Amino acid sequence: MREMPPEAARDAADRVWTMRVPPRPWPLPKARLVATDIAWTRGEGEEIRGPIAALLLLLTGRPEAARTWFGRAGAHEQ
């Protein structure tokens, strides 16, 4: 898996978080997402912490890929 520059992943995560068109076929997580490698936090509820790349994958409907990133970083979904 390729490394994602944290700044680019943060910008993409912001875009996905605010995206209204086209409608996303998956819901946003009902959780507070907290990046551990760059300043970025969105949402409310139970906290999910991890690298911004993992959070971006989670936001874009790729939970299995996100788990790989969480594992590589030694983080886990809480």
N, C-alpha and C positions, 0 to 999 in steps of 0.2 A: 504494500500500500504506500502511496506517495505521501510525503509530508505536505501539509497545507500551511502556508504562511498564516500565522494567527490573525494578522490585520485583515487579510483577504477573507478569511473564514468569518471573522466578526462582521465585516460589511455584508457578506452574503447572508449571515444569520439575521441581521437587522432587516434585510430586504424580505426574507421569507416570513419573518415575524409580522411585518406590516403589509404583506401581500394580500390584496383583495381580488385582483383579476390576474390570471384566471382563478376561479375558485379552486382551492386545494382539495384534493380528494381524500385527505386525511385530516383529522382534527389536530390542533395544537395541543401539546401536553398540558394537562391541568396540574401544573407544577411550577415551582420557581426554579428556573435554569440559571446556574451560576458557573461561569467559565473559571477554570483554575489557572489558566496560562495567560489571560489578558483580562482587562477590566470590562466585564459584560455580564449583566444580570437582567433577566426578563421574567415576567409572570408572577404568579402567586400560588401558594400552597406548599406541598411537600417539596423539599429541595432535592434537585438532581445536580450534582457537581461533576465536572469533568472538563477535559480540554475543549476549546471552542469547536474544533473539528468534529468531535464526537457529538456535541450539541447540534451542530449544523446538520449532521447526518440524521439525527433523531428528528429534527424539525422538518426535514425533507422526506420523511416517511421511510427511512432506511434503518430501522432499529437493530437489525443484525449487524450491519456495518458499524453502527455506533458502539455496540458492545465490544467489537474488536478494538476500537480506539480507546474505550474506557479501560480495557485490559492492558493495552500497551502503555498507558499512562499510570497504571497502578491505581486507577480510580474505579469507582463503582457507582451504580445507580443506587440511591438511598430510598 
